[in-house]
Amino acid sequence: MSDTLAPATQSDIDEPRANVTAAKKRVGSIPGLIFRIVLCLVFGLPLIFMIISGFKPDDQIFSDLTSIRAFLPVGHLSFDNYTAVFDRVPFGTFIMNSVIISVCTVVLGVIVNSMAAFALARLTFRGKTVILSIIIATLIVPFETLALPLLWWVNKLPWLDANGFSFGWLDTYQVQILPFVANAFSIYLFYQFFDSIPKELDEAATVDGAGWFHIYRKIVMPLSGPAIATVSILTFLPAWNSYLWPLMVVQSENLRPAMVGIDYFKQLNVSWGQLMAYASMITIPVLALFIAFQRAFINSIASSGVKG
Amino acid sequence: MSSTLESRSADVPSIPAPHQLGSRRAPSQKRAAAWMLAPAAVLLVTFVLIPIALTFALAFTDSKLVSPQPIRFIGFDNFTRIFADATFWKSLRNTVVFAVFVVPLQAGFALGLALLINTKIKGVNFFRTIYFLPVVTSMVVVAILWTFLYQPNGLINSLLLKIGIHGPDWLGDTHTALAAIIFMSIWQNVGFHMVIWLSGLQTIPSSLYEASSLDGASTWQNFKWVTWPGLKQTRTFILITITIAALALFTQINIMTQGGPLDSTSTVVYQAVRAGFQQQQTGYASAISLVFFVIVLMVSLVQRFLTRDKDQVR
């Protein structure tokens, strides 16, 4: 799991091992390079087109389509599309909602799932294997099979807040956060990681009189940076991108997240340039995060392929 | 919360000295375990286990999302309705077609990409980053962007016109709509499985490649006898995850075509959402969900069985 994705040694097979590290990195074969660059264009150009078009008026976007200008920041560039987004929908509210929901889901998810995994990995009690296998069994159930019964169910659940006791969670923050906090896969990832930390640490601390919660907080969690990063990333992406669930449970604008917001924005018959400006604003922050923490992102995805 | 913040900033975690640990006696493991499991257990029961049970229970009732009337048990009525519904069969067919194309194509392209960048050459990190960009872009954004690209006078048809082809109205034509969505979905997701293949490739010990080179193996022989068998576990995992995700197709459909034209892109989950959310027929939607769940379960069991069987023969 903690393997880095440093490129393996396939092209170095015919060289002696000792020379591999010293060997200068080569460019590779020319056809291979051309192939890689073409693929870069296939994956990169649509996104570049999106970002560039956000700065152009619609008539220019369409007149640029027939040339390379479609991907270049040329012509009448302005922030008009961006200001139009803010004029037509409460975009600031949408993005704040997305941030609140994602951050709460990630923070609560890391705490709740790591605590459960700690109990399963490092404490002995009856029924442990049963609980672990139930948790792993739920991994094969896709959320889509549960979404509609869950919609009916959350509409019946009770809630207690400053206004007193009430039933029905539709149109709230908690309905967008709490169903996604406890996650079988996160528990499993933490479990695997905690299991690999030497248990002698616990024993030593117990002898010194430390409680289990103390061991969890002060010994195991500080050693689990990589697992925390992985779970955070694997929780953040689906929370930020979630669409089906908020589409069903949120009606009011002041609770609507950005992904559902762009769908509503599209239905206002806005111009393509404005739509691309909105799309850029909810995409660029995540792309920037990805590029900044690339290694952590890639490692998280790679560890999601670890076979259970 | 403070614990997670601390742990992130602690680069070199140190074991606290004994005097910092206090002199409290350790409570029994059982009690500690119960407290630590409780939050996750309550949430998993409320939002996973009970909904699973509800899927089974509500599928046999006429329950509505909001209704003052009590729920009635109606036996298999929902299922007879589903199986008599031509739109459902069309949706099931589209879902299966989508999966049949996406699973091999996406897994294959992803493996190709992984092999292409699993080398020690200059700029390989750059290429990996670019191929991965669509994965971190939300499917909602990708679907809206490609709706634009697929317009009759959009970017794709403008490019095709340059080489003399009059492109169709991709999303408005019953013959091309599903194919267009298949292509876009692979474009968005292939980087994800590229990374999973890559991590699989890196578990193959390089000594195996060295040994086969000594025997004078060609690139193809290397792939056939070293790489492919070494990817056995990764292969099963990738097949099952792509299949389940493909069968759950919804977002692209809801944004790009709303199931149209003429139901040519409607899917099982899209029908379930239409029934349970737009029409508020929770019972009927639960029945569709149950059918969907049984399909997913069967497909992943069959796949697991097939991949296991083949490996034994080999």
Boltz contact constraints between the chains, C-beta under 6 A:
constraints:
  - contact:
      token1: [A, 5]
      token2: [B, 198]
      max_distance: 6.0
  - contact:
      token1: [A, 7]
      token2: [B, 119]
      max_distance: 6.0
  - contact:
      token1: [A, 7]
      token2: [B, 120]
      max_distance: 6.0
  - contact:
      token1: [A, 7]
      token2: [B, 124]
      max_distance: 6.0
  - contact:
      token1: [A, 8]
      token2: [B, 118]
      max_distance: 6.0
  - contact:
      token1: [A, 8]
      token2: [B, 202]
      max_distance: 6.0
  - contact:
      token1: [A, 9]
      token2: [B, 206]
      max_distance: 6.0
  - contact:
      token1: [A, 10]
      token2: [B, 118]
      max_distance: 6.0
  - contact:
      token1: [A, 10]
      token2: [B, 119]
      max_distance: 6.0
  - contact:
      token1: [A, 11]
      token2: [B, 119]
      max_distance: 6.0
  - contact:
      token1: [A, 11]
      token2: [B, 120]
      max_distance: 6.0
  - contact:
      token1: [A, 12]
      token2: [B, 120]
      max_distance: 6.0
  - contact:
      token1: [A, 13]
      token2: [B, 209]
      max_distance: 6.0
  - contact:
      token1: [A, 13]
      token2: [B, 213]
      max_distance: 6.0
  - contact:
      token1: [A, 14]
      token2: [B, 213]
      max_distance: 6.0
  - contact:
      token1: [A, 25]
      token2: [B, 122]
      max_distance: 6.0
  - contact:
      token1: [A, 26]
      token2: [B, 121]
      max_distance: 6.0
  - contact:
      token1: [A, 27]
      token2: [B, 122]
      max_distance: 6.0
  - contact:
      token1: [A, 28]
      token2: [B, 121]
      max_distance: 6.0
  - contact:
      token1: [A, 36]
      token2: [B, 127]
      max_distance: 6.0
  - contact:
      token1: [A, 40]
      token2: [B, 130]
      max_distance: 6.0
  - contact:
      token1: [A, 43]
      token2: [B, 130]
      max_distance: 6.0
  - contact:
      token1: [A, 43]
      token2: [B, 131]
      max_distance: 6.0
  - contact:
      token1: [A, 43]
      token2: [B, 134]
      max_distance: 6.0
  - contact:
      token1: [A, 44]
      token2: [B, 130]
      max_distance: 6.0
  - contact:
      token1: [A, 47]
      token2: [B, 133]
      max_distance: 6.0
  - contact:
      token1: [A, 50]
      token2: [B, 145]
      max_distance: 6.0
  - contact:
      token1: [A, 65]
      token2: [B, 155]
      max_distance: 6.0
  - contact:
      token1: [A, 65]
      token2: [B, 158]
      max_distance: 6.0
  - contact:
      token1: [A, 66]
      token2: [B, 158]
      max_distance: 6.0
  - contact:
      token1: [A, 107]
      token2: [B, 1]
      max_distance: 6.0
  - contact:
      token1: [A, 110]
      token2: [B, 4]
      max_distance: 6.0
  - contact:
      token1: [A, 112]
      token2: [B, 39]
      max_distance: 6.0
  - contact:
      token1: [A, 112]
      token2: [B, 40]
      max_distance: 6.0
  - contact:
      token1: [A, 115]
      token2: [B, 36]
      max_distance: 6.0
  - contact:
      token1: [A, 116]
      token2: [B, 37]
      max_distance: 6.0
  - contact:
      token1: [A, 116]
      token2: [B, 40]
      max_distance: 6.0
  - contact:
      token1: [A, 118]
      token2: [B, 36]
      max_distance: 6.0
  - contact:
      token1: [A, 119]
      token2: [B, 33]
      max_distance: 6.0
  - contact:
      token1: [A, 119]
      token2: [B, 36]
      max_distance: 6.0
  - contact:
      token1: [A, 119]
      token2: [B, 37]
      max_distance: 6.0
  - contact:
      token1: [A, 123]
      token2: [B, 29]
      max_distance: 6.0
  - contact:
      token1: [A, 123]
      token2: [B, 33]
      max_distance: 6.0
  - contact:
      token1: [A, 124]
      token2: [B, 29]
      max_distance: 6.0
  - contact:
      token1: [A, 125]
      token2: [B, 29]
      max_distance: 6.0
  - contact:
      token1: [A, 125]
      token2: [B, 30]
      max_distance: 6.0
  - contact:
      token1: [A, 125]
      token2: [B, 33]
      max_distance: 6.0
  - contact:
      token1: [A, 138]
      token2: [B, 48]
      max_distance: 6.0
  - contact:
      token1: [A, 142]
      token2: [B, 244]
      max_distance: 6.0
  - contact:
      token1: [A, 142]
      token2: [B, 248]
      max_distance: 6.0
  - contact:
      token1: [A, 144]
      token2: [B, 248]
      max_distance: 6.0
  - contact:
      token1: [A, 144]
      token2: [B, 269]
      max_distance: 6.0
  - contact:
      token1: [A, 145]
      token2: [B, 289]
      max_distance: 6.0
  - contact:
      token1: [A, 145]
      token2: [B, 292]
      max_distance: 6.0
  - contact:
      token1: [A, 145]
      token2: [B, 293]
      max_distance: 6.0
  - contact:
      token1: [A, 146]
      token2: [B, 51]
      max_distance: 6.0
  - contact:
      token1: [A, 148]
      token2: [B, 272]
      max_distance: 6.0
  - contact:
      token1: [A, 148]
      token2: [B, 276]
      max_distance: 6.0
  - contact:
      token1: [A, 148]
      token2: [B, 285]
      max_distance: 6.0
  - contact:
      token1: [A, 148]
      token2: [B, 289]
      max_distance: 6.0
  - contact:
      token1: [A, 149]
      token2: [B, 51]
      max_distance: 6.0
  - contact:
      token1: [A, 149]
      token2: [B, 54]
      max_distance: 6.0
  - contact:
      token1: [A, 149]
      token2: [B, 55]
      max_distance: 6.0
  - contact:
      token1: [A, 149]
      token2: [B, 58]
      max_distance: 6.0
  - contact:
      token1: [A, 149]
      token2: [B, 286]
      max_distance: 6.0
  - contact:
      token1: [A, 150]
      token2: [B, 51]
      max_distance: 6.0
  - contact:
      token1: [A, 152]
      token2: [B, 65]
      max_distance: 6.0
  - contact:
      token1: [A, 152]
      token2: [B, 282]
      max_distance: 6.0
  - contact:
      token1: [A, 153]
      token2: [B, 51]
      max_distance: 6.0
  - contact:
      token1: [A, 153]
      token2: [B, 54]
      max_distance: 6.0
  - contact:
      token1: [A, 179]
      token2: [B, 47]
      max_distance: 6.0
  - contact:
      token1: [A, 181]
      token2: [B, 43]
      max_distance: 6.0
  - contact:
      token1: [A, 182]
      token2: [B, 40]
      max_distance: 6.0
  - contact:
      token1: [A, 182]
      token2: [B, 43]
      max_distance: 6.0
  - contact:
      token1: [A, 182]
      token2: [B, 44]
      max_distance: 6.0
  - contact:
      token1: [A, 206]
      token2: [B, 26]
      max_distance: 6.0
  - contact:
      token1: [A, 208]
      token2: [B, 18]
      max_distance: 6.0
  - contact:
      token1: [A, 208]
      token2: [B, 21]
      max_distance: 6.0
  - contact:
      token1: [A, 209]
      token2: [B, 23]
      max_distance: 6.0
  - contact:
      token1: [A, 209]
      token2: [B, 24]
      max_distance: 6.0
  - contact:
      token1: [A, 210]
      token2: [B, 21]
      max_distance: 6.0
  - contact:
      token1: [A, 211]
      token2: [B, 24]
      max_distance: 6.0
  - contact:
      token1: [A, 211]
      token2: [B, 26]
      max_distance: 6.0
  - contact:
      token1: [A, 211]
      token2: [B, 27]
      max_distance: 6.0
  - contact:
      token1: [A, 212]
      token2: [B, 32]
      max_distance: 6.0
  - contact:
      token1: [A, 217]
      token2: [B, 3]
      max_distance: 6.0
  - contact:
      token1: [A, 218]
      token2: [B, 16]
      max_distance: 6.0
  - contact:
      token1: [A, 221]
      token2: [B, 3]
      max_distance: 6.0
  - contact:
      token1: [A, 221]
      token2: [B, 7]
      max_distance: 6.0
  - contact:
      token1: [A, 222]
      token2: [B, 7]
      max_distance: 6.0
  - contact:
      token1: [A, 222]
      token2: [B, 10]
      max_distance: 6.0
  - contact:
      token1: [A, 222]
      token2: [B, 13]
      max_distance: 6.0
  - contact:
      token1: [A, 223]
      token2: [B, 13]
      max_distance: 6.0
  - contact:
      token1: [A, 241]
      token2: [B, 138]
      max_distance: 6.0
  - contact:
      token1: [A, 243]
      token2: [B, 140]
      max_distance: 6.0
  - contact:
      token1: [A, 243]
      token2: [B, 251]
      max_distance: 6.0
  - contact:
      token1: [A, 244]
      token2: [B, 250]
      max_distance: 6.0
  - contact:
      token1: [A, 248]
      token2: [B, 277]
      max_distance: 6.0
  - contact:
      token1: [A, 259]
      token2: [B, 138]
      max_distance: 6.0
  - contact:
      token1: [A, 259]
      token2: [B, 140]
      max_distance: 6.0
  - contact:
      token1: [A, 272]
      token2: [B, 148]
      max_distance: 6.0
  - contact:
      token1: [A, 279]
      token2: [B, 141]
      max_distance: 6.0
  - contact:
      token1: [A, 279]
      token2: [B, 144]
      max_distance: 6.0
  - contact:
      token1: [A, 283]
      token2: [B, 137]
      max_distance: 6.0
  - contact:
      token1: [A, 283]
      token2: [B, 141]
      max_distance: 6.0
  - contact:
      token1: [A, 286]
      token2: [B, 136]
      max_distance: 6.0
  - contact:
      token1: [A, 290]
      token2: [B, 136]
      max_distance: 6.0
  - contact:
      token1: [A, 298]
      token2: [B, 195]
      max_distance: 6.0
  - contact:
      token1: [A, 301]
      token2: [B, 195]
      max_distance: 6.0
  - contact:
      token1: [A, 302]
      token2: [B, 195]
      max_distance: 6.0
  - contact:
      token1: [A, 302]
      token2: [B, 199]
      max_distance: 6.0
  - contact:
      token1: [A, 305]
      token2: [B, 196]
      max_distance: 6.0
  - contact:
      token1: [A, 305]
      token2: [B, 199]
      max_distance: 6.0
  - contact:
      token1: [A, 305]
      token2: [B, 237]
      max_distance: 6.0
  - contact:
      token1: [A, 307]
      token2: [B, 233]
      max_distance: 6.0
  - contact:
      token1: [A, 307]
      token2: [B, 237]
      max_distance: 6.0
